Amino acid sequence: MKLYRYFTGPDDSAFCLRVSEALSNGWELHGGPTLTFDPTKGRVIAGQAVVKEVVGEFSPDIDLSKM
């Protein structure tokens, strides 16, 4: 099955590390990053989709952070 995750957060090193950790665990980038501006907090919010092929069948109970 193919799993999908979408990371979001402030465009900072912590966000990059979260995506880098997923890539190190076998996830692959899916499309380009997205950016938007949060005028309330005065910062850029980044987003990045990742996908991963794994053995098994889909269940809504899957913990994507442990895959």
C-alpha positions in Angstrom: 0.0 0.0 0.0 1.1 3.6 -0.5 1.0 5.9 2.6 0.8 9.6 2.5 1.8 12.3 5.0 1.7 16.1 4.8 4.0 18.0 7.1 3.2 21.6 8.0 4.8 24.1 10.3 6.9 27.3 10.5 9.5 27.5 7.7 12.4 26.9 10.0 15.1 24.3 10.7 12.8 22.2 12.9 10.4 21.8 9.9 13.4 20.8 7.6 14.6 18.3 10.2 11.1 16.7 10.4 11.0 16.2 6.6 14.7 15.1 6.6 13.9 12.5 9.2 11.0 11.1 7.2 13.2 10.9 4.1 15.8 9.0 6.1 13.1 6.6 7.1 12.2 5.7 3.5 9.6 8.3 2.7 9.9 10.1 -0.6 8.9 13.7 -1.5 5.6 14.0 -3.3 5.4 17.2 -5.3 7.0 20.4 -4.3 6.8 22.3 -1.1 4.0 24.8 -0.4 4.4 28.1 1.4 1.9 30.6 2.9 2.2 33.6 5.1 0.5 33.8 8.6 -0.1 37.5 9.1 -1.2 37.0 12.6 2.1 35.5 13.7 4.2 37.2 11.0 5.8 34.1 9.7 5.9 31.8 6.7 4.3 28.4 7.0 5.7 25.5 4.9 4.2 22.3 3.8 5.6 19.2 2.2 3.9 15.9 1.1 5.7 12.6 1.4 4.7 9.1 0.4 6.0 5.6 1.2 5.3 2.1 -0.2 4.9 -0.5 2.6 3.7 -4.1 2.8 0.2 -4.6 4.3 -3.3 -3.4 4.0 -4.7 -0.1 4.9 -6.3 0.5 8.2 -7.4 3.8 9.7 -5.5 2.8 12.9 -2.1 3.1 11.2 0.3 5.4 13.0 2.1 7.1 10.1 4.8 8.6 12.4 5.9 5.0 13.1 6.1 3.8 9.5 
